[in-house]
Amino acid sequence: MNIAVLGAGAWGTALAISAAERHAVALWARDPAQAQAMAAARENARYLPGRPLPATIAVRDDLAATLASAQLIIAAAPTGALASLLARVAGEAGAASALPLIWVCKGFDAATGELPHQIVARLRPAGAPCGVLSGPSFADEIARGLPAALTLAAAAEPFARDTARALHSARLRVYSSTDVIGVEIGGAAKNVLAIAAGICDGLALGLNARAALITRGLAELARLGTALGGRADTLMGLSGAGDLILTCTGDLSRNRRVGLELARGSALPDILARLGHVAEGVSSAAALGSLARSRGVELPICEAVLQVLEGRTSARAAVEGLMRRDPRDEAG
């Protein structure tokens, strides 16, 4: 298969490296200078240093040329850039708009409050096959070939199944699903909850507190996901519980690092400037809270994170507020 990966950040590069084990891959970088540097060094020194690009990956900065022979598009732009990427595909390589598409971003578009599947439905031809790939996966480990497992969800079960098989390899297991909503909500909520976990660890509240936070965070994720039509088994699976556990505990988690720095009193703009990568939880928190309130779903941990991000309370005061909440039935 000829696969076009659009986006040469850490995650796009890692997926290109993984897919190159079985397929011919064209990796498109928006920045021509970055593309030229990657092609010359056979490495993404900016976002994934030390991980060589296989010879079967062609690095390009011409979008139309990248898509000319593609049979599958993997959109590896952040959620906030997905709409502009799809519009650019339509403008520069119109026929490619109907190609099978997989997106790998997580979270909401901060400007519109849309989830990725809503953006795709608005900008792609009706009926064009598409789906989401998500789950517990740090880019560096995928690029190193360490074992991992992901979920590929699409409304059309045959497309989900066949594309999962195409991306499956000896070191990357890819499961199929038809629960797009459940997979996307898992990916969106876990980033906000990872900021909470970082705050918890940054305040040195202990392992007991972190375990409680992850567990209650999973309950929030499941409440919202099922209220929106997601399946409970999806939310307890790789793209829900699995991704939540990884992002809340792994030192490579960008969102967790945001929480650690907030707990130390750093200003959010300074944190993001030092991070150098997109932390989707920061931009997703407000949209997640708005969606939950519109459905009458309580997300106390996510709401506390939003208050900290907006400067309405301190990290320590947010934790104290959560601990003062009235006791209730655990299943409630």
C-alpha positions in Angstrom: 0.0 0.0 0.0 1.1 3.6 -0.7 0.5 5.6 2.5 0.7 9.4 2.8 1.4 10.7 6.3 0.5 14.4 6.5 2.3 16.0 9.3 6.0 15.5 10.3 5.7 16.1 14.0 6.8 13.4 16.4 3.6 11.3 16.1 3.4 11.5 12.3 7.1 10.6 12.0 6.7 7.7 14.4 3.7 6.3 12.5 5.6 6.7 9.2 8.5 4.7 10.6 6.1 2.0 11.8 4.1 1.8 8.6 7.3 1.7 6.5 7.9 -1.9 7.7 5.2 -3.1 5.4 4.3 -0.2 3.0 5.7 2.6 0.9 5.3 5.8 2.8 5.4 9.5 1.8 5.9 11.8 4.8 4.8 15.4 4.2 6.2 18.3 6.2 4.5 21.6 6.0 7.8 23.5 6.4 10.0 23.0 3.3 13.2 23.6 5.3 12.2 20.9 7.7 11.5 18.5 4.9 14.9 19.2 3.3 16.7 18.7 6.5 14.9 15.4 7.2 15.5 14.1 3.7 19.2 14.9 4.0 19.8 13.6 7.5 17.2 10.8 7.3 16.1 11.8 10.8 13.5 14.2 12.3 16.0 16.1 14.4 13.4 18.7 15.5 10.7 16.4 16.9 12.1 12.8 17.0 15.9 13.0 17.2 17.9 9.8 17.1 15.2 7.7 15.3 16.4 7.1 11.7 14.0 7.2 8.8 13.8 3.9 6.8 14.7 4.1 3.1 11.1 3.3 2.2 10.0 6.7 3.5 10.0 9.6 1.0 10.1 13.0 2.8 8.3 15.7 0.8 7.1 19.3 1.1 4.9 19.2 -2.1 1.4 18.1 -0.9 0.0 17.3 -4.3 3.1 15.1 -5.1 2.8 13.4 -1.7 -0.8 12.4 -2.5 -0.4 11.6 -6.1 -0.1 7.8 -5.6 -1.5 7.5 -2.1 -4.0 4.8 -1.3 -4.4 5.9 2.4 -4.0 9.2 4.1 -2.9 9.5 7.7 -3.6 13.0 9.0 -1.1 13.7 11.7 -1.9 17.3 12.4 -3.1 18.6 15.8 -6.9 18.9 16.1 -6.7 22.6 15.8 -5.0 22.3 12.4 -7.1 19.4 11.0 -9.6 21.7 9.2 -6.9 23.7 7.5 -5.1 20.6 6.5 -8.2 19.0 4.9 -9.0 22.3 3.2 -5.4 22.4 1.8 -5.8 18.8 0.5 -9.0 19.8 -1.3 -7.3 22.9 -2.8 -4.1 21.4 -3.9 -5.0 17.8 -4.6 -8.8 17.8 -5.0 -9.2 14.2 -6.0 -7.4 13.1 -2.9 -10.2 14.5 -0.7 -12.1 11.2 -1.4 -9.2 8.9 -0.5 -9.5 6.7 2.6 -8.4 8.8 5.6 -7.3 8.1 9.1 -6.7 10.9 11.7 -4.6 10.5 14.8 -5.2 13.8 16.6 -7.0 13.9 20.0 -9.2 16.5 21.6 -11.4 19.3 20.4 -10.9 22.2 18.0 -10.7 25.1 20.4 -12.3 27.5 17.9 -15.4 25.5 17.1 -15.6 22.9 19.9 -15.8 20.1 17.3 -14.3 16.7 17.7 -12.2 15.5 14.8 -14.9 13.3 13.2 -17.2 16.4 13.0 -14.5 18.4 11.2 -13.9 15.5 8.8 -17.6 15.1 8.1 -17.9 18.8 7.3 -14.9 19.0 5.0 -14.8 15.7 3.2 -17.1 14.2 0.5 -20.1 12.3 1.9 -19.3 8.6 2.1 -15.5 8.9 1.7 -14.1 6.2 4.0 -12.5 7.5 7.2 -11.7 6.6 10.8 -9.7 7.5 13.9 -6.5 5.8 15.2 -5.9 6.2 18.9 -4.7 4.5 22.1 -1.7 4.4 24.5 1.2 5.4 22.4 4.3 7.6 23.0 5.8 8.5 19.6 9.4 7.8 20.7 8.5 4.2 21.7 6.6 3.6 18.5 9.6 4.8 16.5 11.9 2.6 18.5 9.8 -0.4 17.6 8.7 -1.2 21.2 5.5 -3.2 21.5 2.2 -1.2 21.6 -1.4 -1.6 20.8 -3.9 0.9 19.3 -7.6 1.0 18.2 -8.8 2.0 14.8 -12.4 3.0 14.7 -14.6 3.8 11.8 -18.4 3.8 11.2 -17.9 1.3 8.4 -16.8 -2.0 10.0 -15.1 -3.4 6.9 -13.0 -0.3 6.5 -12.0 -0.4 10.2 -11.1 -4.1 10.0 -9.2 -3.9 6.7 -7.3 -0.7 7.6 -6.4 -2.1 11.1 -4.9 -5.1 9.3 -2.9 -2.9 7.0 -1.4 -1.0 9.8 -0.9 -4.0 12.1 2.7 -5.3 12.5 4.7 -7.6 14.7 5.4 -4.7 17.1 2.2 -2.7 16.7 -1.1 -4.4 17.3 -4.1 -2.6 15.8 -7.6 -3.5 16.9 -10.7 -2.5 15.0 -13.9 -0.9 16.3 -17.0 0.9 15.0 -17.2 3.2 18.1 -15.7 6.5 16.8 -17.3 8.6 19.5 -16.0 6.4 22.3 -12.5 6.4 20.9 -12.5 10.2 20.4 -13.8 11.0 23.8 -11.3 8.8 25.4 -8.5 10.6 23.6 -9.9 14.0 24.4 -10.6 13.5 28.1 -7.4 11.7 29.0 -5.3 14.7 28.1 -7.2 17.0 30.5 -7.0 14.3 33.2 -3.2 13.9 32.6 -2.8 17.6 33.5 -4.6 16.8 36.8 -2.2 13.9 37.4 0.7 16.1 36.8 -0.6 18.6 39.3 -1.1 15.7 41.8 2.5 14.6 41.3 3.9 18.1 41.2 2.4 18.8 44.6 3.9 15.5 45.9 0.5 14.2 47.0 1.6 10.6 46.8 0.9 7.4 44.8 -2.4 6.8 46.7 -3.7 10.1 45.5 -2.6 9.5 41.9 -4.3 6.1 41.8 -7.5 7.7 43.2 -7.3 10.5 40.7 -6.9 8.2 37.7 -9.7 6.0 38.8 -12.1 8.8 39.4 -10.9 10.4 36.2 -11.8 7.2 34.3 -15.3 7.4 35.8 -15.6 11.0 34.4 -14.4 9.9 31.0 -16.9 7.0 31.0 -19.8 9.1 32.1 -19.3 11.6 29.3 -18.5 9.0 26.7 -21.6 6.9 27.3 -23.8 10.1 27.5 -22.6 10.9 24.0 -23.3 7.4 22.7 -19.9 5.8 23.2 -19.7 2.2 24.4 -18.6 1.3 27.9 -16.2 -1.4 26.6 -14.4 1.1 24.3 -14.0 3.6 27.2 -12.5 0.8 29.4 -10.3 -0.3 26.5 -7.1 0.9 24.8 -8.3 4.3 23.7 -10.0 5.0 27.1 -8.5 3.4 30.2 -5.3 2.4 28.4 -4.5 5.9 27.1 -5.5 7.5 30.4 -3.1 5.3 32.4 -0.2 6.0 30.1 -0.7 9.7 29.8 -1.2 10.1 33.6 1.9 8.2 34.6 4.4 8.3 31.7 7.2 10.9 31.9 7.0 11.4 28.1 3.4 12.8 28.5 3.3 16.5 27.5 0.0 17.1 29.3 1.4 15.6 32.5 4.4 17.9 32.2 2.0 20.8 32.0 0.4 19.8 35.2 3.8 19.3 36.9 4.8 22.8 36.0 1.5 24.3 37.0 1.9 22.7 40.5 5.3 24.4 40.7 3.8 27.8 40.1 4.9 28.3 36.5 2.8 30.5 34.3 0.9 28.6 31.5 2.4 30.7 28.6 5.9 30.0 29.8 5.2 26.3 30.2 3.9 26.0 26.7 6.8 27.9 25.3 9.3 25.6 26.9 7.3 22.5 25.9 7.8 23.0 22.2 5.0 20.6 21.3 1.2 20.8 21.3 -0.4 19.8 24.6 -3.9 19.0 23.5 -5.3 19.0 27.0 -4.8 22.7 27.4 -6.9 23.6 24.3 -9.5 20.8 25.0 -10.4 21.6 28.6 -12.9 24.4 27.9 -14.6 22.5 25.1 -14.8 19.3 27.2 -16.4 21.3 30.1 -18.9 23.0 27.8 -19.9 19.7 26.2 -20.3 18.0 29.6 -22.5 20.9 31.0 -24.7 20.8 27.9 -25.4 17.1 28.6 -25.8 17.5 32.3 -22.7 15.4 33.1 -20.5 16.2 36.1 -16.7 16.3 35.5 -15.3 17.7 38.7 -11.7 16.8 38.0 -11.8 18.2 34.5 -13.6 21.4 35.7 -10.9 21.9 38.4 -8.2 21.6 35.7 -10.0 24.2 33.6 -10.1 26.6 36.6 -6.4 26.3 37.0 -5.6 26.7 33.3 -7.8 29.9 33.2 -6.1 31.3 36.3 -9.3 31.2 38.4 -7.6 29.1 41.2 -4.3 27.7 42.1 -3.3 24.1 41.7 -3.3 23.4 45.4 -6.7 25.2 46.0 -8.2 23.1 43.1 -7.1 19.9 44.8 -8.4 21.1 48.2 -11.7 21.9 46.5 -12.0 18.3 45.1 -11.2 16.8 48.5 -14.0 18.9 50.2 -16.7 17.5 47.9 -19.5 15.7 49.7 -19.1 11.9 49.8 -21.4 9.9 47.5 -22.0 6.4 46.2 -19.0 5.4 44.1 -21.2 4.4 41.2 -23.0 7.8 41.2 
